[in-house]
Amino acid sequence: MKKILVSLMLVFLASISLSQQLYIFNGFSIYSGEVVFENGTAIIELPYGADIVPESLSVFGAPERTHIRYLPADSLKSLYEKQIGRWIKFLFDDGRSEMLEVISDFPVFRNSYGEILVNPKGSPVFTGEYTPAGQFLLETQENYNGHARFAYQTTNNSWTARYSLSVDDFSMTGLMIVDLGVKPPSTITLVSSNPEFGYSARESSSKMANASYSISPTTSGAETRLYEISVPLSRGINYISFLSRFVEGEKRLVFRANWGASNYTGVDIDVRLKEVPLDLPSGIIDIWSDSVYLGSAGIGNIAEGENISLESVAKSIEIAGKKISETMKTDSTYRYIRNTYYVRNLSEETSAVVIEDYLGQNVDQINMENNEKFEYVKAEGKWSAVITVEPDQIAEVKVDYRVRYGN
């Protein structure tokens, strides 16, 4: 990358925006604060290095017809633009220095001989004003003196959560991963919410901080959890441990026959957490068993007391299933079908396996071999049954049913 030597007199306008609070969401952040008008003018100083969304600025309490201008931070291009038509000192990489006239911000120069130099190798030396960070300039039509509140959005701060769950004892740990594109203030607030989908009513309007959090929600409501972070953070990626406890859950082996084929394939490993005892911010849960990584699943924001179903986080190696489907006969109203499900257990332990299949919504007269129990949800067209498979055995389940032809 080209080195830039900037030799200039720095002229900074006095900042009259008060301290700003940083709220970080998943994928963006919002700065808010208060600004003071003096003789009709106010300046909101923007954080150095922040990727500002200028059109997101909201100002509350300012006089009507206040004129707002966004003044971006200086860049190499803007510094060249300021010098177009002027002569600047240029240090070439071979050690020469020469005064050149800037005729384009590409950059393009003209030397004292009238020769055109296009993007020469070296470093420019600028003089004049330099603005290292952007600003919002607010101007009223009268000499207004007073305060106003403001908020604006940036795109280079974000956070998420990452969890580890052992299905051996259902111990769970959690990390907050905070990615900061700017130097943060002493205190930031992480926001756990779903702003992109709007708001919806929930039964519980507030949550109490749970003692298992080393960092607990400081403010909570039906749609938002706020986590105030006062530990020192730096620009870049920061990791904060906030959760370590046991949860109630179960691991399930599920043969989803409607996804399968006529050859044996590993059954799905599902994980269910029952009535989680605390709020869980959205993120990814990594699933482990005997220190072996099984898979992962994403979760949205989970409220205390909810159940979590993590489906198909992994495929079993030792337990597999296959399905054979046959049409036994047809008539003018129905098609009669027999499904045969095979579940093979190559492990050394007896395993319970859930068989799930989509039979359709026009099904009736379902008969399962040996009159074993099953469940059929007509609205979903889904049939399921739980079977037990002994070690080194293949369990076989036959189901007969008929499907009414569509009208």
VEXLUM-264365 format. One record per residue (C-alpha): residue in three letters; z, x, y. Coordinates in steps of 0.5 Angstrom, whole numbers, padded with zeros to 4 digits, always signed. Layout:
<tormars>
ALAZXY;...
</tormars>
This chain:
<tormars>
MET+0000+0000+0000;LYS-0002+0003+0007;LYS+0004+0005+0011;ILE+0005+0002+0018;LEU+0009+0006+0023;VAL+0011+0001+0028;SER+0014+0005+0034;LEU+0015+0000+0039;MET+0021-0003+0044;LEU+0024-0009+0040;VAL+0025-0015+0045;PHE+0029-0020+0041;LEU+0031-0027+0045;ALA+0038-0029+0045;SER+0039-0033+0039;ILE+0042-0040+0041;SER+0042-0043+0034;LEU+0049-0043+0031;SER+0051-0041+0024;GLN+0046-0044+0018;GLN+0048-0047+0012;LEU+0044-0046+0006;TYR+0043-0051+0000;ILE+0039-0049-0006;PHE+0035-0054-0010;ASN+0031-0052-0017;GLY+0024-0050-0014;PHE+0026-0050-0006;SER+0032-0049-0001;ILE+0034-0053+0005;TYR+0037-0049+0011;SER+0041-0054+0016;GLY+0045-0052+0022;GLU+0046-0054+0030;VAL+0043-0051+0036;VAL+0045-0051+0043;PHE+0040-0053+0049;GLU+0041-0049+0055;ASN+0037-0052+0061;GLY+0032-0055+0056;THR+0031-0050+0052;ALA+0033-0048+0045;ILE+0031-0043+0039;ILE+0032-0044+0032;GLU+0032-0037+0029;LEU+0029-0037+0022;PRO+0032-0032+0016;TYR+0028-0026+0015;GLY+0023-0026+0010;ALA+0024-0033+0009;ASP+0018-0037+0007;ILE+0018-0043+0012;VAL+0015-0050+0011;PRO+0014-0051+0018;GLU+0012-0059+0018;SER+0019-0060+0014;LEU+0023-0059+0020;SER+0027-0065+0022;VAL+0031-0065+0029;PHE+0037-0070+0030;GLY+0040-0071+0037;ALA+0035-0068+0041;PRO+0032-0072+0047;GLU+0025-0076+0046;ARG+0019-0072+0047;THR+0022-0065+0045;HIS+0016-0061+0044;ILE+0017-0056+0038;ARG+0013-0050+0037;TYR+0013-0046+0030;LEU+0013-0038+0032;PRO+0012-0034+0025;ALA+0014-0027+0024;ASP+0010-0022+0026;SER+0005-0019+0021;LEU+0000-0013+0021;LYS-0005-0018+0022;SER-0001-0021+0028;LEU+0000-0014+0031;TYR-0007-0012+0031;GLU-0009-0019+0034;LYS-0004-0017+0040;GLN-0008-0011+0041;ILE-0015-0013+0041;GLY-0019-0010+0047;ARG-0013-0005+0047;TRP-0013+0003+0045;ILE-0007+0005+0040;LYS-0006+0011+0037;PHE-0008+0012+0030;LEU-0005+0017+0025;PHE-0011+0019+0020;ASP-0009+0021+0013;ASP-0012+0028+0014;GLY-0007+0029+0019;ARG-0011+0028+0025;SER-0009+0023+0031;GLU-0014+0019+0036;MET-0014+0014+0041;LEU-0018+0008+0038;GLU-0020+0001+0041;VAL-0018-0005+0037;ILE-0024-0009+0036;SER-0022-0014+0030;ASP-0016-0015+0026;PHE-0019-0013+0020;PRO-0018-0008+0022;VAL-0024-0005+0026;PHE-0024+0000+0031;ARG-0028+0004+0036;ASN-0027+0011+0038;SER-0028+0015+0045;TYR-0036+0016+0042;GLY-0037+0009+0041;GLU-0037+0010+0034;ILE-0035+0004+0030;LEU-0029+0005+0024;VAL-0028+0000+0019;ASN-0021+0000+0016;PRO-0020+0007+0016;LYS-0015+0011+0012;GLY-0008+0012+0016;SER-0003+0009+0020;PRO-0003+0005+0027;VAL+0002+0006+0032;PHE+0004+0000+0036;THR+0007-0001+0042;GLY+0010-0008+0045;GLU+0014-0014+0043;TYR+0015-0015+0035;THR+0018-0021+0032;PRO+0021-0019+0025;ALA+0023-0026+0024;GLY+0020-0033+0025;GLN+0023-0038+0030;PHE+0022-0045+0032;LEU+0022-0046+0040;LEU+0024-0053+0042;GLU+0023-0055+0050;THR+0025-0061+0053;GLN+0022-0065+0059;GLU+0028-0064+0063;ASN+0034-0059+0064;TYR+0038-0062+0058;ASN+0044-0058+0056;GLY+0047-0061+0049;HIS+0047-0060+0042;ALA+0042-0062+0036;ARG+0042-0062+0029;PHE+0037-0059+0025;ALA+0034-0058+0018;TYR+0028-0055+0015;GLN+0025-0053+0008;THR+0024-0046+0005;THR+0020-0044-0002;ASN+0023-0037-0004;ASN+0030-0039-0006;SER+0031-0043-0012;TRP+0036-0044-0018;THR+0037-0046-0025;ALA+0042-0046-0031;ARG+0041-0043-0038;TYR+0046-0045-0044;SER+0047-0042-0050;LEU+0049-0046-0056;SER+0052-0044-0063;VAL+0051-0050-0068;ASP+0056-0046-0073;ASP+0062-0048-0068;PHE+0058-0052-0062;SER+0061-0047-0057;MET+0057-0047-0051;THR+0056-0042-0045;GLY+0052-0043-0039;LEU+0049-0038-0033;MET+0047-0040-0026;ILE+0041-0036-0025;VAL+0040-0036-0017;ASP+0033-0033-0015;LEU+0034-0031-0007;GLY+0028-0029-0003;VAL+0032-0027+0003;LYS+0039-0024+0004;PRO+0044-0030+0003;PRO+0049-0032+0008;SER+0057-0031+0006;THR+0057-0038+0002;ILE+0051-0042-0001;THR+0051-0049-0004;LEU+0047-0050-0010;VAL+0045-0057-0011;SER+0044-0061-0018;SER+0039-0067-0017;ASN+0033-0070-0018;PRO+0029-0071-0011;GLU+0022-0071-0014;PHE+0024-0077-0017;GLY+0028-0081-0012;TYR+0035-0084-0013;SER+0037-0089-0018;ALA+0044-0093-0019;ARG+0049-0090-0024;GLU+0055-0093-0027;SER+0060-0088-0024;SER+0059-0086-0017;SER+0063-0080-0017;LYS+0066-0074-0022;MET+0072-0070-0022;ALA+0071-0062-0023;ASN+0072-0060-0030;ALA+0077-0055-0031;SER+0072-0051-0036;TYR+0068-0049-0030;SER+0069-0043-0027;ILE+0065-0046-0021;SER+0066-0053-0021;PRO+0062-0058-0016;THR+0065-0059-0010;THR+0062-0065-0008;SER+0059-0070-0013;GLY+0056-0077-0012;ALA+0052-0082-0017;GLU+0046-0077-0015;THR+0048-0071-0013;ARG+0053-0065-0015;LEU+0054-0059-0010;TYR+0057-0053-0012;GLU+0059-0048-0007;ILE+0058-0041-0009;SER+0063-0036-0005;VAL+0062-0030-0010;PRO+0058-0024-0007;LEU+0050-0025-0008;SER+0044-0021-0006;ARG+0037-0022-0005;GLY+0033-0022-0012;ILE+0036-0025-0018;ASN+0043-0027-0019;TYR+0047-0029-0025;ILE+0054-0033-0025;SER+0057-0035-0031;PHE+0060-0042-0030;LEU+0061-0045-0037;SER+0065-0043-0044;ARG+0068-0048-0048;PHE+0067-0052-0055;VAL+0063-0059-0055;GLU+0062-0064-0060;GLY+0055-0064-0064;GLU+0051-0064-0070;LYS+0045-0061-0073;ARG+0040-0065-0076;LEU+0034-0064-0081;VAL+0029-0069-0080;PHE+0022-0070-0083;ARG+0018-0073-0078;ALA+0012-0075-0083;ASN+0008-0078-0078;TRP+0007-0071-0076;GLY+0006-0068-0082;ALA+0000-0067-0087;SER-0001-0067-0095;ASN+0002-0060-0095;TYR+0009-0058-0095;THR+0011-0056-0088;GLY+0018-0054-0085;VAL+0022-0060-0083;ASP+0025-0061-0076;ILE+0032-0058-0074;ASP+0035-0063-0068;VAL+0041-0062-0065;ARG+0045-0068-0062;LEU+0051-0067-0057;LYS+0056-0073-0057;GLU+0059-0075-0050;VAL+0059-0068-0046;PRO+0065-0067-0043;LEU+0062-0065-0036;ASP+0056-0065-0032;LEU+0051-0060-0034;PRO+0046-0058-0029;SER+0038-0058-0031;GLY+0036-0052-0035;ILE+0034-0049-0042;ILE+0039-0049-0048;ASP+0038-0043-0053;ILE+0040-0045-0060;TRP+0043-0040-0064;SER+0046-0040-0072;ASP+0049-0034-0075;SER+0047-0030-0069;VAL+0040-0032-0070;TYR+0036-0035-0065;LEU+0033-0042-0067;GLY+0029-0044-0061;SER+0030-0047-0054;ALA+0030-0054-0051;GLY+0030-0056-0043;ILE+0035-0061-0041;GLY+0035-0065-0034;ASN+0041-0066-0030;ILE+0046-0069-0035;ALA+0052-0073-0033;GLU+0059-0073-0036;GLY+0060-0078-0042;GLU+0052-0078-0044;ASN+0049-0076-0050;ILE+0044-0071-0051;SER+0039-0071-0056;LEU+0035-0064-0057;GLU+0029-0065-0062;SER+0025-0060-0066;VAL+0028-0054-0063;ALA+0026-0050-0069;LYS+0023-0051-0076;SER+0027-0050-0082;ILE+0024-0045-0087;GLU+0028-0047-0094;ILE+0027-0054-0093;ALA+0020-0057-0092;GLY+0017-0064-0093;LYS+0010-0067-0095;LYS+0007-0075-0095;ILE+0002-0078-0099;SER+0000-0085-0097;GLU-0005-0089-0101;THR-0008-0096-0100;MET-0006-0100-0106;LYS-0010-0107-0104;THR-0012-0111-0099;ASP-0014-0118-0098;SER-0016-0122-0092;THR-0009-0122-0088;TYR-0006-0116-0090;ARG-0007-0108-0092;TYR-0002-0106-0098;ILE+0001-0099-0097;ARG+0005-0094-0101;ASN+0008-0088-0098;THR+0011-0083-0102;TYR+0015-0077-0099;TYR+0017-0071-0102;VAL+0023-0066-0099;ARG+0024-0059-0102;ASN+0030-0055-0102;LEU+0030-0048-0103;SER+0036-0046-0100;GLU+0043-0046-0104;GLU+0046-0052-0101;THR+0046-0059-0101;SER+0042-0062-0095;ALA+0042-0069-0092;VAL+0035-0070-0089;VAL+0033-0076-0085;ILE+0026-0078-0086;GLU+0022-0081-0080;ASP+0015-0085-0080;TYR+0011-0089-0076;LEU+0009-0095-0080;GLY+0007-0100-0074;GLN+0009-0106-0071;ASN+0005-0111-0075;VAL+0009-0109-0082;ASP+0013-0113-0086;GLN+0016-0114-0093;ILE+0018-0106-0093;ASN+0021-0104-0100;MET+0024-0098-0102;GLU+0025-0095-0109;ASN+0032-0096-0112;ASN+0034-0101-0106;GLU+0036-0095-0102;LYS+0038-0097-0095;PHE+0033-0095-0089;GLU+0032-0097-0082;TYR+0026-0100-0079;VAL+0026-0102-0071;LYS+0020-0107-0071;ALA+0019-0106-0063;GLU+0018-0098-0064;GLY+0014-0099-0071;LYS+0019-0093-0073;TRP+0022-0093-0080;SER+0027-0088-0082;ALA+0032-0086-0088;VAL+0037-0081-0090;ILE+0037-0078-0097;THR+0040-0072-0100;VAL+0037-0066-0103;GLU+0040-0062-0108;PRO+0039-0054-0108;ASP+0032-0052-0111;GLN+0030-0059-0112;ILE+0025-0064-0110;ALA+0027-0071-0107;GLU+0022-0076-0108;VAL+0022-0083-0104;LYS+0017-0089-0105;VAL+0016-0094-0100;ASP+0012-0100-0100;TYR+0010-0105-0095;ARG+0004-0109-0092;VAL+0001-0109-0085;ARG-0002-0115-0082;TYR-0009-0114-0079;GLY-0009-0115-0072;ASN-0012-0121-0069;
</tormars>
